[in-house]
Amino acid sequence: MQLSPALASVLVLLTNAWVTTADTVPCPNPAILGGDLVTIISGQTALRVSSAVVGAALQGSQAMTPVDTAAKWLLQPVGLSLHPSGYVFKAFNDIDLQVVTSDVSPHTPLHLEPIKQGVNPQSWNITCGVCFTPTGLPDGAHLAGACEITPVLAPGECVTIEDDGVTIALEDCTGAAAQTFDFYGTVAIE
């Protein structure tokens, strides 16, 4: 099937208009994420906790709309002099708790612990394949994609959704789909 020249022109205009409103930028260090309330999703699995209490394990669960508060994270830059690009993930429903790992060896589940300023096990690097320009993005918008999350203390280990689809742990970075995350803005609270 061949498009008429007029219809082809309209499609080009619509495509160009869409691209300019969703421009992407290279994003090895996603500075636009600093201080944002986000949902972190890999495929159809969102990172969450069953409840925001000390020791609660980070889990994978079916991503849903609207996003419940157990799957929302306050993402903030650490600002340590040795790792200025690091971030901490605070539980939205108790911002005194952060995602940590007890150690950085593979298969170590991630969990929540109280905030300890400048403690590296609570510091994470995020590198993304693409970020979207923040101007005009609505709540719930796609902020960054193709992101790896690695502990500052062990950059060769990646946050991974284990084969059971529930356990979130560290594994050797391989670029697997279970180690690739997208960040969405989640400002609206239900």
Secondary structure, DSSP 8 states (H G I E B T S, - for coil): ----HHHHHHHHHHHHHHHHHT-EE--SS-GGGTT-EEEEEETTEEEEESS-STT-BEEEEE--SS--GGG-EEEEE---SS-TT-EEEEETTEEEEEEEESS-STT-BEEEEE--TT-GGG-EEEEEEEEE--TT--TT-EEEEEEEEEETT-TTEEEEE-TTSSBEEEEE----GGG-EEEEE-----
